[in-house]
């Protein structure tokens, strides 16, 4: 064994991953024209070829049994490796930036001994001290199962925003090696493909006439808005399973008899989506860590606030709605 835990002779993931593919996803060419995201890749496919193959693969899995997809981004890197200060923005004095950020992270959020992820209005996931350390081990096992059965959608990119995941690369690749999770051409896709699949031109193919189960933190208002969205999208059946707002890595869900026959499970649970995806395996359905997609479904105003969440079609519809004259009642 080498220092990463891999068998000697097997090339380290950090050596195989190369930042070579600019993401240009069909259906988002205009809205994403001004932003550049360069994906770390394992092979030489074009972005369109990779995206189309992913879209077709996921569609083909509907009705074929359990197939999980987990999105892995900077929050998951923080969870696995611990908190790292983002780099300074252009024009900032590095010494002042690092001093202020380190002090704030320690005094305000306790980021060095507490995992704290989320944003206002969307929910926070919080794990402290020894619990965080134990949940890391659990998470590695859960992710290993997902990688074996389905896909990992990794936000392993160079972004137009420097403060994102760059600070964890390439060390996060060593973490995958150390816990023996293999990423390969068959189970690794870009993080933003999931946004594009479920918010892009072919989203209705995944929703129309499907029996859908949503597993996320719910309020009555959010549940009703999601129900309305899926009904308008033509879903055959929509059901909900609620989880906690801040501790989804420790949640246990009850798989009710009424969930039988579900086609698609959509999960919104932060890092804890790995825990939920493993639990829904008995349902035998395509199971997606949808996260922010669900927020866009229940509130269309969220579309465009993250990369690849506002399709060209939706941008045109939004512009047309804004240009319509207001008539007197």
Order of alpha helices (4+ residues) and beta strands (2+ residues): alpha-beta-beta-alpha-beta-alpha-alpha-beta-beta-alpha-beta-beta-alpha-beta-alpha-alpha-beta-alpha-beta-beta-alpha-beta-alpha-alpha
